[in-house]
């Protein structure tokens, strides 16, 4: 049985990774979108409602990114090494955005002045989203790879095409977040 599947293992892994990447983009995409929307919310009480709408699920949604990294490392190690070495800066920025979001979630509930932590949640969401968009744009725009090694510069991911892709990811996540909020909120905030 394994002999008949062996030639198709790369395609099978590619389908599995693509499924989980799409799953991550949808689930964490609405979390990030809600965070970005919170930056334009006028009242602090409404920001609290937005954060509470995603608080039960945001931890689990980011876990899929770790699963994706592990699958990519196990199934396609050369691609994994090229991807991380060429997109190191946006990946680090994405993780900083996640840290800001996580700290904001934990500290906002205990703070007297919640505005700072609400803004940290929104800015962290925006930074993580833009970093993901620039990483995707840098990857789709092409990486300078020769003899199985990345030979470009650390800033090759910054180009007009990547900026266009990042703006598309931003719009997509905001749309997902808005749709999620329509389902989870009521009255004026829902409108």
Steps between C-alpha positions, in 0.01 A plus 500: 500500500773749593686422179201611296463826700869589513510687166201709609619598848613852402160570344317353800703715740444804283123450515509451878717810552280705265189396694649601835634825355152588378354394835751722682434796269126483563506436875783730603408737218176599668684545832753729335221677312312568823820644646547730203135610514548583868747774400210694343252437780422823685388379842715301739201290608449395138867400474445282804206333330712437189781346704254289698350373174828335402645426844367141522660393171806711419750275684398194304497673164866596520592142586434400139798711394726286719349184351560639151864575578554148633336338198698718260825417680423127495370474145713756312813587705690674214199724427459570872863611531480722191170649611616590849840631396350723231200623701660523843411867561126476425480177702659670802269800457202265488608340826543842663145582391380178661684586821338845513158340451556236766628746759211735422247222556651405834565850639194687376268325743711606798581856391328814627562683173417251230564719194873421481436125501216532252732687264769236554248236394413694185857596408621144563227372271594750230872421522440123487266538203734722300795271578304200373400692189855612424631147560241357263572771243873440528451128451257533208713773341795263487804437714857514372598133539805341338622146554238445768607802709354845548749754363291818516503772762306524824278768342397323178148458639448879489374582152185642339355157429540394863337826612205426270467147642529635857217745433290211365568292812412802714168551317422129514562476874294812570216350296522174696507694828200712401299192407594333827391809695166506319441150638629569852381852586167676534329835451706808404834322505367238262379771261 
